[in-house]
Structure formats: C-alpha cells, structure tokens
Amino acid sequence: LGGWPQSLTPAPFDAVDHAGVFGLEGAERGPAAVAEVAELVAGGAIGGELVAAVGPDLHLATERGVVVLDTRLMPGWELVSAEGAPCTVPLRELKRAAGVQDGLF
C-alpha cells in the first residue's frame, strides 16, 4: 500500500482467538446463550448476572438462561438495579445448528 507514514510498518496478518479473554472458551464457560433481547419496552425489565461482555453485547445469566443484550438498544433507557426481577422484555430465540455438514457431494 502506498502512502503509509514512515512510522508505520506493514505486518503480515496474524489471527488471534480472543475467546479466552472474554470467558467464552472451554468447559468452564457455562451455558451458551439461548436468546437475545429483541427490543426494550416501557415497563420491561431484564436482570441477571453478567457472565461475559463482548463488543456491545452483554451476556446475562437470567432465569430463562443466558440472554444477550445489545447495549446499542439502551440509549434513552433508565438503568436501575433489577433486584431479581424476571425478564419481561421481548426475546428472540437463538437457533442452534442442526448438525455438522460433512460436504456438499
């Protein structure tokens, strides 16, 4: 690439798996997410223990299982202690893969 500042040196691509940093790998990681918050609604609540934060997503252990809350839905909403309140916001179930495909032919 032309036009790079002299202080920058191109480096080869080096993929790094950050799953461990976010607590998302290994048997100790706990249950997988079962749903995501579809929208926040007036009078709705979602409370739970934070089990992981990845990018804008909070993974919360709730009474319905692990639920993913995209924090980009939150601007303008009040954040208060849930004190064990049940999840009353609309959820969208996360689909699981049916199986592993060996090949196309």
Biopython code that builds the backbone (N, CA, C, O; Angstrom):
import numpy as np
from Bio.PDB.StructureBuilder import StructureBuilder

atoms = [
    (1, "LEU", "N", (0.839, -1.180, 0.000)),
    (1, "LEU", "CA", (0.000, 0.000, 0.000)),
    (1, "LEU", "C", (0.877, 1.234, 0.000)),
    (1, "LEU", "O", (1.762, 1.391, 0.842)),
    (2, "GLY", "N", (0.624, 2.082, -0.931)),
    (2, "GLY", "CA", (1.388, 3.310, -0.984)),
    (2, "GLY", "C", (0.826, 4.355, -0.036)),
    (2, "GLY", "O", (-0.331, 4.271, 0.376)),
    (3, "GLY", "N", (1.634, 5.324, 0.303)),
    (3, "GLY", "CA", (1.176, 6.422, 1.130)),
    (3, "GLY", "C", (1.191, 6.176, 2.628)),
    (3, "GLY", "O", (0.657, 6.985, 3.386)),
    (4, "TRP", "N", (1.791, 5.076, 3.073)),
    (4, "TRP", "CA", (1.880, 4.821, 4.517)),
    (4, "TRP", "C", (2.877, 5.790, 5.139)),
    (4, "TRP", "O", (3.917, 6.067, 4.541)),
    (5, "PRO", "N", (2.583, 6.308, 6.321)),
    (5, "PRO", "CA", (3.587, 7.130, 7.011)),
    (5, "PRO", "C", (4.827, 6.288, 7.309)),
    (5, "PRO", "O", (4.724, 5.076, 7.495)),
    (6, "GLN", "N", (5.992, 6.924, 7.356)),
    (6, "GLN", "CA", (7.233, 6.194, 7.610)),
    (6, "GLN", "C", (7.229, 5.524, 8.979)),
    (6, "GLN", "O", (7.952, 4.551, 9.192)),
    (7, "SER", "N", (6.422, 6.034, 9.908)),
    (7, "SER", "CA", (6.395, 5.454, 11.255)),
    (7, "SER", "C", (5.623, 4.136, 11.316)),
    (7, "SER", "O", (5.683, 3.435, 12.326)),
    (8, "LEU", "N", (4.892, 3.786, 10.239)),
    (8, "LEU", "CA", (4.131, 2.532, 10.211)),
    (8, "LEU", "C", (4.818, 1.521, 9.314)),
    (8, "LEU", "O", (5.277, 1.853, 8.221)),
    (9, "THR", "N", (4.885, 0.296, 9.780)),
    (9, "THR", "CA", (5.471, -0.783, 9.007)),
    (9, "THR", "C", (4.411, -1.851, 8.773)),
    (9, "THR", "O", (3.845, -2.363, 9.739)),
    (10, "PRO", "N", (4.122, -2.204, 7.516)),
    (10, "PRO", "CA", (3.141, -3.260, 7.267)),
    (10, "PRO", "C", (3.587, -4.566, 7.927)),
    (10, "PRO", "O", (4.770, -4.905, 7.912)),
    (11, "ALA", "N", (2.647, -5.280, 8.494)),
    (11, "ALA", "CA", (2.933, -6.569, 9.133)),
    (11, "ALA", "C", (2.009, -7.613, 8.530)),
    (11, "ALA", "O", (0.903, -7.282, 8.104)),
    (12, "PRO", "N", (2.445, -8.876, 8.486)),
    (12, "PRO", "CA", (1.573, -9.926, 7.958)),
    (12, "PRO", "C", (0.382, -10.148, 8.894)),
    (12, "PRO", "O", (0.463, -9.889, 10.094)),
    (13, "PHE", "N", (-0.724, -10.633, 8.322)),
    (13, "PHE", "CA", (-1.913, -10.927, 9.113)),
    (13, "PHE", "C", (-1.591, -12.001, 10.143)),
    (13, "PHE", "O", (-0.922, -12.986, 9.830)),
    (14, "ASP", "N", (-2.063, -11.813, 11.360)),
    (14, "ASP", "CA", (-1.860, -12.784, 12.432)),
    (14, "ASP", "C", (-3.171, -12.908, 13.205)),
    (14, "ASP", "O", (-3.454, -12.096, 14.086)),
    (15, "ALA", "N", (-3.970, -13.923, 12.874)),
    (15, "ALA", "CA", (-5.259, -14.120, 13.542)),
    (15, "ALA", "C", (-5.040, -14.477, 15.001)),
    (15, "ALA", "O", (-4.163, -15.278, 15.326)),
    (16, "VAL", "N", (-5.833, -13.884, 15.877)),
    (16, "VAL", "CA", (-5.743, -14.144, 17.311)),
    (16, "VAL", "C", (-7.135, -14.483, 17.821)),
    (16, "VAL", "O", (-8.085, -13.734, 17.594)),
    (17, "ASP", "N", (-7.254, -15.610, 18.507)),
    (17, "ASP", "CA", (-8.524, -16.024, 19.094)),
    (17, "ASP", "C", (-8.645, -15.383, 20.471)),
    (17, "ASP", "O", (-7.863, -15.691, 21.371)),
    (18, "HIS", "N", (-9.613, -14.500, 20.637)),
    (18, "HIS", "CA", (-9.807, -13.810, 21.908)),
    (18, "HIS", "C", (-10.899, -14.446, 22.765)),
    (18, "HIS", "O", (-11.321, -13.839, 23.749)),
    (19, "ALA", "N", (-11.365, -15.632, 22.431)),
    (19, "ALA", "CA", (-12.448, -16.269, 23.190)),
    (19, "ALA", "C", (-12.093, -16.409, 24.664)),
    (19, "ALA", "O", (-12.945, -16.188, 25.525)),
    (20, "GLY", "N", (-10.859, -16.769, 24.968)),
    (20, "GLY", "CA", (-10.447, -16.933, 26.361)),
    (20, "GLY", "C", (-10.482, -15.631, 27.136)),
    (20, "GLY", "O", (-10.847, -15.613, 28.311)),
    (21, "VAL", "N", (-10.103, -14.542, 26.484)),
    (21, "VAL", "CA", (-10.102, -13.232, 27.134)),
    (21, "VAL", "C", (-11.513, -12.847, 27.563)),
    (21, "VAL", "O", (-11.701, -12.218, 28.604)),
    (22, "PHE", "N", (-12.507, -13.227, 26.756)),
    (22, "PHE", "CA", (-13.892, -12.873, 27.048)),
    (22, "PHE", "C", (-14.618, -13.965, 27.833)),
    (22, "PHE", "O", (-15.825, -13.863, 28.048)),
    (23, "GLY", "N", (-13.903, -15.007, 28.265)),
    (23, "GLY", "CA", (-14.533, -16.065, 29.044)),
    (23, "GLY", "C", (-15.474, -16.929, 28.234)),
    (23, "GLY", "O", (-16.468, -17.426, 28.763)),
    (24, "LEU", "N", (-15.177, -17.119, 26.951)),
    (24, "LEU", "CA", (-16.087, -17.844, 26.071)),
    (24, "LEU", "C", (-15.516, -19.155, 25.548)),
    (24, "LEU", "O", (-15.962, -19.642, 24.509)),
    (25, "GLU", "N", (-14.537, -19.741, 26.244)),
    (25, "GLU", "CA", (-13.986, -20.993, 25.740)),
    (25, "GLU", "C", (-13.849, -22.006, 26.857)),
    (25, "GLU", "O", (-13.836, -21.656, 28.037)),
    (26, "GLY", "N", (-13.749, -23.260, 26.469)),
    (26, "GLY", "CA", (-13.522, -24.319, 27.440)),
    (26, "GLY", "C", (-14.790, -24.766, 28.141)),
    (26, "GLY", "O", (-15.832, -24.118, 28.041)),
    (27, "ALA", "N", (-14.691, -25.881, 28.853)),
    (27, "ALA", "CA", (-15.840, -26.455, 29.540)),
    (27, "ALA", "C", (-16.349, -25.549, 30.648)),
    (27, "ALA", "O", (-17.532, -25.599, 30.985)),
    (28, "GLU", "N", (-15.485, -24.725, 31.222)),
    (28, "GLU", "CA", (-15.885, -23.861, 32.329)),
    (28, "GLU", "C", (-16.668, -22.633, 31.873)),
    (28, "GLU", "O", (-17.071, -21.821, 32.705)),
    (29, "ARG", "N", (-16.886, -22.485, 30.592)),
    (29, "ARG", "CA", (-17.530, -21.268, 30.094)),
    (29, "ARG", "C", (-18.993, -21.176, 30.454)),
    (29, "ARG", "O", (-19.562, -20.086, 30.408)),
    (30, "GLY", "N", (-19.617, -22.264, 30.807)),
    (30, "GLY", "CA", (-21.023, -22.217, 31.176)),
    (30, "GLY", "C", (-21.926, -22.395, 29.975)),
    (30, "GLY", "O", (-21.462, -22.690, 28.874)),
    (31, "PRO", "N", (-23.221, -22.214, 30.190)),
    (31, "PRO", "CA", (-24.182, -22.457, 29.111)),
    (31, "PRO", "C", (-24.109, -21.399, 28.017)),
    (31, "PRO", "O", (-23.760, -20.245, 28.264)),
    (32, "ALA", "N", (-24.446, -21.821, 26.804)),
    (32, "ALA", "CA", (-24.484, -20.899, 25.671)),
    (32, "ALA", "C", (-25.740, -20.039, 25.754)),
    (32, "ALA", "O", (-26.707, -20.397, 26.427)),
    (33, "ALA", "N", (-25.714, -18.919, 25.071)),
    (33, "ALA", "CA", (-26.874, -18.026, 25.043)),
    (33, "ALA", "C", (-28.055, -18.723, 24.379)),
    (33, "ALA", "O", (-27.893, -19.436, 23.389)),
    (34, "VAL", "N", (-29.241, -18.509, 24.935)),
    (34, "VAL", "CA", (-30.460, -19.117, 24.400)),
    (34, "VAL", "C", (-31.334, -18.105, 23.672)),
    (34, "VAL", "O", (-32.189, -18.482, 22.871)),
    (35, "ALA", "N", (-31.121, -16.806, 23.950)),
    (35, "ALA", "CA", (-31.964, -15.776, 23.335)),
    (35, "ALA", "C", (-31.243, -14.439, 23.347)),
    (35, "ALA", "O", (-30.239, -14.255, 24.036)),
    (36, "GLU", "N", (-31.786, -13.504, 22.561)),
    (36, "GLU", "CA", (-31.290, -12.135, 22.568)),
    (36, "GLU", "C", (-32.469, -11.201, 22.770)),
    (36, "GLU", "O", (-33.597, -11.519, 22.392)),
    (37, "VAL", "N", (-32.204, -10.052, 23.365)),
    (37, "VAL", "CA", (-33.257, -9.063, 23.570)),
    (37, "VAL", "C", (-33.642, -8.504, 22.207)),
    (37, "VAL", "O", (-32.794, -7.983, 21.482)),
    (38, "ALA", "N", (-34.935, -8.615, 21.856)),
    (38, "ALA", "CA", (-35.414, -8.112, 20.570)),
    (38, "ALA", "C", (-35.592, -6.603, 20.605)),
    (38, "ALA", "O", (-35.264, -5.909, 19.642)),
    (39, "GLU", "N", (-36.114, -6.094, 21.724)),
    (39, "GLU", "CA", (-36.302, -4.656, 21.893)),
    (39, "GLU", "C", (-36.537, -4.360, 23.364)),
    (39, "GLU", "O", (-36.930, -5.238, 24.131)),
    (40, "LEU", "N", (-36.294, -3.124, 23.746)),
    (40, "LEU", "CA", (-36.614, -2.669, 25.093)),
    (40, "LEU", "C", (-37.976, -1.988, 25.031)),
    (40, "LEU", "O", (-38.263, -1.242, 24.095)),
    (41, "VAL", "N", (-38.819, -2.251, 26.039)),
    (41, "VAL", "CA", (-40.183, -1.723, 26.042)),
    (41, "VAL", "C", (-40.481, -1.051, 27.372)),
    (41, "VAL", "O", (-39.877, -1.384, 28.392)),
    (42, "ALA", "N", (-41.413, -0.102, 27.361)),
    (42, "ALA", "CA", (-41.825, 0.586, 28.581)),
    (42, "ALA", "C", (-42.340, -0.433, 29.590)),
    (42, "ALA", "O", (-43.159, -1.287, 29.250)),
    (43, "GLY", "N", (-41.866, -0.348, 30.818)),
    (43, "GLY", "CA", (-42.282, -1.270, 31.867)),
    (43, "GLY", "C", (-41.556, -2.602, 31.840)),
    (43, "GLY", "O", (-41.747, -3.424, 32.736)),
    (44, "GLY", "N", (-40.727, -2.832, 30.829)),
    (44, "GLY", "CA", (-39.994, -4.084, 30.714)),
    (44, "GLY", "C", (-38.766, -4.091, 31.598)),
    (44, "GLY", "O", (-38.277, -3.043, 32.021)),
    (45, "ALA", "N", (-38.277, -5.289, 31.871)),
    (45, "ALA", "CA", (-37.077, -5.425, 32.700)),
    (45, "ALA", "C", (-36.283, -6.630, 32.237)),
    (45, "ALA", "O", (-36.837, -7.608, 31.734)),
    (46, "ILE", "N", (-34.990, -6.542, 32.413)),
    (46, "ILE", "CA", (-34.120, -7.702, 32.242)),
    (46, "ILE", "C", (-33.045, -7.579, 33.309)),
    (46, "ILE", "O", (-32.360, -6.561, 33.409)),
    (47, "GLY", "N", (-32.911, -8.611, 34.087)),
    (47, "GLY", "CA", (-31.913, -8.623, 35.146)),
    (47, "GLY", "C", (-31.201, -9.954, 35.135)),
    (47, "GLY", "O", (-31.777, -10.971, 34.749)),
    (48, "GLY", "N", (-29.975, -9.952, 35.550)),
    (48, "GLY", "CA", (-29.219, -11.188, 35.609)),
    (48, "GLY", "C", (-27.776, -10.904, 35.941)),
    (48, "GLY", "O", (-27.353, -9.754, 36.052)),
    (49, "GLU", "N", (-27.036, -11.974, 36.096)),
    (49, "GLU", "CA", (-25.608, -11.861, 36.390)),
    (49, "GLU", "C", (-24.844, -11.734, 35.084)),
    (49, "GLU", "O", (-25.055, -12.518, 34.158)),
    (50, "LEU", "N", (-23.963, -10.757, 35.005)),
    (50, "LEU", "CA", (-23.136, -10.574, 33.819)),
    (50, "LEU", "C", (-22.126, -11.708, 33.749)),
    (50, "LEU", "O", (-21.297, -11.863, 34.647)),
    (51, "VAL", "N", (-22.191, -12.513, 32.671)),
    (51, "VAL", "CA", (-21.252, -13.623, 32.519)),
    (51, "VAL", "C", (-20.202, -13.342, 31.453)),
    (51, "VAL", "O", (-19.147, -13.975, 31.449)),
    (52, "ALA", "N", (-20.476, -12.394, 30.542)),
    (52, "ALA", "CA", (-19.488, -12.015, 29.526)),
    (52, "ALA", "C", (-19.911, -10.700, 28.893)),
    (52, "ALA", "O", (-21.098, -10.384, 28.807)),
    (53, "ALA", "N", (-18.919, -9.945, 28.452)),
    (53, "ALA", "CA", (-19.153, -8.721, 27.688)),
    (53, "ALA", "C", (-18.271, -8.794, 26.456)),
    (53, "ALA", "O", (-17.046, -8.858, 26.563)),
    (54, "VAL", "N", (-18.894, -8.785, 25.284)),
    (54, "VAL", "CA", (-18.162, -8.911, 24.033)),
    (54, "VAL", "C", (-18.630, -7.804, 23.101)),
    (54, "VAL", "O", (-19.780, -7.799, 22.661)),
    (55, "GLY", "N", (-17.739, -6.870, 22.804)),
    (55, "GLY", "CA", (-18.131, -5.732, 21.979)),
    (55, "GLY", "C", (-19.286, -5.019, 22.652)),
    (55, "GLY", "O", (-19.208, -4.711, 23.841)),
    (56, "PRO", "N", (-20.370, -4.747, 21.911)),
    (56, "PRO", "CA", (-21.512, -4.062, 22.516)),
    (56, "PRO", "C", (-22.465, -5.006, 23.245)),
    (56, "PRO", "O", (-23.455, -4.552, 23.820)),
    (57, "ASP", "N", (-22.189, -6.301, 23.232)),
    (57, "ASP", "CA", (-23.118, -7.290, 23.786)),
    (57, "ASP", "C", (-22.797, -7.668, 25.224)),
    (57, "ASP", "O", (-21.649, -7.948, 25.569)),
    (58, "LEU", "N", (-23.843, -7.669, 26.063)),
    (58, "LEU", "CA", (-23.738, -8.172, 27.430)),
    (58, "LEU", "C", (-24.436, -9.521, 27.478)),
    (58, "LEU", "O", (-25.585, -9.636, 27.051)),
    (59, "HIS", "N", (-23.762, -10.542, 27.990)),
    (59, "HIS", "CA", (-24.343, -11.873, 28.155)),
    (59, "HIS", "C", (-24.760, -11.986, 29.616)),
    (59, "HIS", "O", (-23.920, -11.968, 30.516)),
    (60, "LEU", "N", (-26.073, -12.102, 29.844)),
    (60, "LEU", "CA", (-26.630, -12.103, 31.191)),
    (60, "LEU", "C", (-27.242, -13.456, 31.518)),
    (60, "LEU", "O", (-28.057, -13.974, 30.755)),
    (61, "ALA", "N", (-26.847, -14.033, 32.664)),
    (61, "ALA", "CA", (-27.464, -15.274, 33.142)),
    (61, "ALA", "C", (-28.768, -14.879, 33.824)),
    (61, "ALA", "O", (-28.752, -14.253, 34.884)),
    (62, "THR", "N", (-29.899, -15.243, 33.217)),
    (62, "THR", "CA", (-31.220, -14.904, 33.738)),
    (62, "THR", "C", (-31.956, -16.179, 34.119)),
    (62, "THR", "O", (-31.430, -17.280, 33.952)),
    (63, "GLU", "N", (-33.173, -16.030, 34.632)),
    (63, "GLU", "CA", (-33.983, -17.203, 34.976)),
    (63, "GLU", "C", (-34.395, -17.975, 33.729)),
    (63, "GLU", "O", (-34.845, -19.116, 33.838)),
    (64, "ARG", "N", (-34.253, -17.379, 32.542)),
    (64, "ARG", "CA", (-34.604, -18.036, 31.279)),
    (64, "ARG", "C", (-33.380, -18.590, 30.563)),
    (64, "ARG", "O", (-33.498, -19.089, 29.444)),
    (65, "GLY", "N", (-32.211, -18.513, 31.182)),
    (65, "GLY", "CA", (-30.961, -18.923, 30.569)),
    (65, "GLY", "C", (-30.136, -17.690, 30.244)),
    (65, "GLY", "O", (-30.483, -16.580, 30.646)),
    (66, "VAL", "N", (-29.044, -17.883, 29.516)),
    (66, "VAL", "CA", (-28.185, -16.750, 29.155)),
    (66, "VAL", "C", (-28.842, -15.975, 28.014)),
    (66, "VAL", "O", (-29.184, -16.538, 26.974)),
    (67, "VAL", "N", (-29.009, -14.677, 28.233)),
    (67, "VAL", "CA", (-29.644, -13.787, 27.264)),
    (67, "VAL", "C", (-28.637, -12.712, 26.869)),
    (67, "VAL", "O", (-27.925, -12.174, 27.717)),
    (68, "VAL", "N", (-28.585, -12.403, 25.573)),
    (68, "VAL", "CA", (-27.666, -11.391, 25.055)),
    (68, "VAL", "C", (-28.406, -10.064, 24.917)),
    (68, "VAL", "O", (-29.458, -9.989, 24.280)),
    (69, "LEU", "N", (-27.843, -9.020, 25.521)),
    (69, "LEU", "CA", (-28.392, -7.665, 25.416)),
    (69, "LEU", "C", (-27.406, -6.806, 24.642)),
    (69, "LEU", "O", (-26.283, -6.586, 25.095)),
    (70, "ASP", "N", (-27.820, -6.321, 23.477)),
    (70, "ASP", "CA", (-27.003, -5.406, 22.682)),
    (70, "ASP", "C", (-27.149, -4.023, 23.305)),
    (70, "ASP", "O", (-28.237, -3.447, 23.283)),
    (71, "THR", "N", (-26.076, -3.491, 23.855)),
    (71, "THR", "CA", (-26.152, -2.211, 24.559)),
    (71, "THR", "C", (-26.503, -1.051, 23.637)),
    (71, "THR", "O", (-26.840, 0.033, 24.114)),
    (72, "ARG", "N", (-26.429, -1.259, 22.327)),
    (72, "ARG", "CA", (-26.822, -0.194, 21.399)),
    (72, "ARG", "C", (-28.333, 0.045, 21.434)),
    (72, "ARG", "O", (-28.815, 1.041, 20.893)),
    (73, "LEU", "N", (-29.089, -0.869, 22.073)),
    (73, "LEU", "CA", (-30.527, -0.666, 22.265)),
    (73, "LEU", "C", (-30.822, 0.249, 23.446)),
    (73, "LEU", "O", (-31.950, 0.719, 23.593)),
    (74, "MET", "N", (-29.829, 0.510, 24.290)),
    (74, "MET", "CA", (-30.060, 1.140, 25.590)),
    (74, "MET", "C", (-30.119, 2.668, 25.636)),
    (74, "MET", "O", (-30.657, 3.191, 26.612)),
    (75, "PRO", "N", (-29.612, 3.422, 24.665)),
    (75, "PRO", "CA", (-29.669, 4.878, 24.807)),
    (75, "PRO", "C", (-31.098, 5.366, 25.074)),
    (75, "PRO", "O", (-32.043, 4.976, 24.389)),
    (76, "GLY", "N", (-31.228, 6.222, 26.080)),
    (76, "GLY", "CA", (-32.527, 6.776, 26.429)),
    (76, "GLY", "C", (-33.296, 5.968, 27.460)),
    (76, "GLY", "O", (-34.324, 6.428, 27.957)),
    (77, "TRP", "N", (-32.818, 4.766, 27.794)),
    (77, "TRP", "CA", (-33.492, 3.924, 28.782)),
    (77, "TRP", "C", (-32.782, 4.048, 30.124)),
    (77, "TRP", "O", (-31.567, 4.233, 30.184)),
    (78, "GLU", "N", (-33.557, 3.943, 31.192)),
    (78, "GLU", "CA", (-33.023, 4.043, 32.544)),
    (78, "GLU", "C", (-32.384, 2.719, 32.954)),
    (78, "GLU", "O", (-32.933, 1.649, 32.692)),
    (79, "LEU", "N", (-31.230, 2.798, 33.592)),
    (79, "LEU", "CA", (-30.523, 1.622, 34.087)),
    (79, "LEU", "C", (-30.612, 1.627, 35.605)),
    (79, "LEU", "O", (-30.042, 2.497, 36.264)),
    (80, "VAL", "N", (-31.332, 0.649, 36.160)),
    (80, "VAL", "CA", (-31.516, 0.555, 37.611)),
    (80, "VAL", "C", (-31.289, -0.886, 38.041)),
    (80, "VAL", "O", (-31.239, -1.790, 37.207)),
    (81, "SER", "N", (-31.153, -1.093, 39.329)),
    (81, "SER", "CA", (-30.990, -2.439, 39.866)),
    (81, "SER", "C", (-32.255, -3.249, 39.609)),
    (81, "SER", "O", (-33.363, -2.774, 39.857)),
    (82, "ALA", "N", (-32.089, -4.470, 39.112)),
    (82, "ALA", "CA", (-33.243, -5.313, 38.787)),
    (82, "ALA", "C", (-33.736, -6.092, 39.995)),
    (82, "ALA", "O", (-34.886, -6.531, 40.008)),
    (83, "GLU", "N", (-32.897, -6.275, 41.013)),
    (83, "GLU", "CA", (-33.294, -6.969, 42.250)),
    (83, "GLU", "C", (-34.044, -8.268, 41.980)),
    (83, "GLU", "O", (-35.075, -8.524, 42.601)),
    (84, "GLY", "N", (-33.546, -9.084, 41.071)),
    (84, "GLY", "CA", (-34.148, -10.390, 40.804)),
    (84, "GLY", "C", (-35.428, -10.347, 39.995)),
    (84, "GLY", "O", (-36.164, -11.333, 39.952)),
    (85, "ALA", "N", (-35.710, -9.219, 39.349)),
    (85, "ALA", "CA", (-36.919, -9.113, 38.528)),
    (85, "ALA", "C", (-36.855, -10.106, 37.373)),
    (85, "ALA", "O", (-35.786, -10.314, 36.799)),
    (86, "PRO", "N", (-37.986, -10.722, 37.024)),
    (86, "PRO", "CA", (-37.980, -11.642, 35.884)),
    (86, "PRO", "C", (-37.799, -10.876, 34.570)),
    (86, "PRO", "O", (-38.049, -9.673, 34.497)),
    (87, "CYS", "N", (-37.371, -11.583, 33.561)),
    (87, "CYS", "CA", (-37.161, -10.987, 32.244)),
    (87, "CYS", "C", (-38.527, -10.747, 31.598)),
    (87, "CYS", "O", (-39.271, -11.692, 31.334)),
    (88, "THR", "N", (-38.849, -9.475, 31.346)),
    (88, "THR", "CA", (-40.154, -9.143, 30.772)),
    (88, "THR", "C", (-40.037, -8.350, 29.476)),
    (88, "THR", "O", (-41.006, -7.726, 29.044)),
    (89, "VAL", "N", (-38.867, -8.367, 28.855)),
    (89, "VAL", "CA", (-38.704, -7.717, 27.551)),
    (89, "VAL", "C", (-38.838, -8.782, 26.469)),
    (89, "VAL", "O", (-38.576, -9.956, 26.732)),
    (90, "PRO", "N", (-39.241, -8.397, 25.254)),
    (90, "PRO", "CA", (-39.348, -9.375, 24.174)),
    (90, "PRO", "C", (-37.986, -9.983, 23.840)),
    (90, "PRO", "O", (-36.991, -9.274, 23.692)),
    (91, "LEU", "N", (-37.967, -11.305, 23.727)),
    (91, "LEU", "CA", (-36.737, -12.021, 23.385)),
    (91, "LEU", "C", (-36.896, -12.696, 22.034)),
    (91, "LEU", "O", (-38.001, -13.053, 21.623)),
    (92, "ARG", "N", (-35.770, -12.864, 21.352)),
    (92, "ARG", "CA", (-35.719, -13.598, 20.099)),
    (92, "ARG", "C", (-34.852, -14.826, 20.359)),
    (92, "ARG", "O", (-33.682, -14.705, 20.721)),
    (93, "GLU", "N", (-35.435, -16.011, 20.171)),
    (93, "GLU", "CA", (-34.710, -17.260, 20.418)),
    (93, "GLU", "C", (-33.543, -17.393, 19.444)),
    (93, "GLU", "O", (-33.672, -17.088, 18.259)),
    (94, "LEU", "N", (-32.407, -17.850, 19.957)),
    (94, "LEU", "CA", (-31.243, -18.102, 19.106)),
    (94, "LEU", "C", (-31.324, -19.537, 18.615)),
    (94, "LEU", "O", (-31.468, -20.466, 19.410)),
    (95, "LYS", "N", (-31.234, -19.712, 17.329)),
    (95, "LYS", "CA", (-31.331, -21.045, 16.720)),
    (95, "LYS", "C", (-30.001, -21.773, 16.833)),
    (95, "LYS", "O", (-28.942, -21.164, 16.685)),
    (96, "ARG", "N", (-30.053, -23.044, 17.087)),
    (96, "ARG", "CA", (-28.867, -23.902, 17.148)),
    (96, "ARG", "C", (-28.685, -24.596, 15.805)),
    (96, "ARG", "O", (-29.660, -24.919, 15.128)),
    (97, "ALA", "N", (-27.453, -24.820, 15.431)),
    (97, "ALA", "CA", (-27.164, -25.559, 14.204)),
    (97, "ALA", "C", (-27.700, -26.977, 14.344)),
    (97, "ALA", "O", (-27.555, -27.603, 15.394)),
    (98, "ALA", "N", (-28.321, -27.481, 13.278)),
    (98, "ALA", "CA", (-28.927, -28.812, 13.310)),
    (98, "ALA", "C", (-27.876, -29.911, 13.385)),
    (98, "ALA", "O", (-28.147, -30.980, 13.933)),
    (99, "GLY", "N", (-26.715, -29.680, 12.859)),
    (99, "GLY", "CA", (-25.663, -30.685, 12.853)),
    (99, "GLY", "C", (-24.487, -30.201, 12.034)),
    (99, "GLY", "O", (-24.460, -29.059, 11.575)),
    (100, "VAL", "N", (-23.530, -31.066, 11.857)),
    (100, "VAL", "CA", (-22.337, -30.718, 11.102)),
    (100, "VAL", "C", (-22.462, -31.300, 9.708)),
    (100, "VAL", "O", (-22.734, -32.490, 9.547)),
    (101, "GLN", "N", (-22.267, -30.474, 8.713)),
    (101, "GLN", "CA", (-22.335, -30.921, 7.332)),
    (101, "GLN", "C", (-20.972, -31.451, 6.921)),
    (101, "GLN", "O", (-19.966, -30.751, 7.038)),
    (102, "ASP", "N", (-20.937, -32.705, 6.433)),
    (102, "ASP", "CA", (-19.678, -33.316, 6.020)),
    (102, "ASP", "C", (-19.171, -32.735, 4.711)),
    (102, "ASP", "O", (-17.974, -32.484, 4.565)),
    (103, "GLY", "N", (-20.045, -32.524, 3.784)),
    (103, "GLY", "CA", (-19.653, -31.995, 2.490)),
    (103, "GLY", "C", (-20.879, -31.789, 1.632)),
    (103, "GLY", "O", (-21.985, -32.182, 2.004)),
    (104, "LEU", "N", (-20.682, -31.176, 0.494)),
    (104, "LEU", "CA", (-21.815, -30.923, -0.387)),
    (104, "LEU", "C", (-22.153, -32.112, -1.267)),
    (104, "LEU", "O", (-23.309, -32.278, -1.654)),
    (105, "PHE", "N", (-21.173, -32.941, -1.591)),
    (105, "PHE", "CA", (-21.424, -34.037, -2.520)),
    (105, "PHE", "C", (-20.932, -35.344, -1.974)),
    (105, "PHE", "O", (-21.064, -36.376, -2.632)),
]
sb = StructureBuilder()
sb.init_structure("model")
sb.init_model(0)
sb.init_chain("A")
sb.init_seg("    ")
for serial, (resi, resn, name, xyz) in enumerate(atoms, 1):
    if name == "N":
        sb.init_residue(resn, " ", resi, " ")
    sb.init_atom(name, np.array(xyz, "f"), 0.0, 1.0, " ", f" {name:<3s}", serial, name[0])
structure = sb.get_structure()
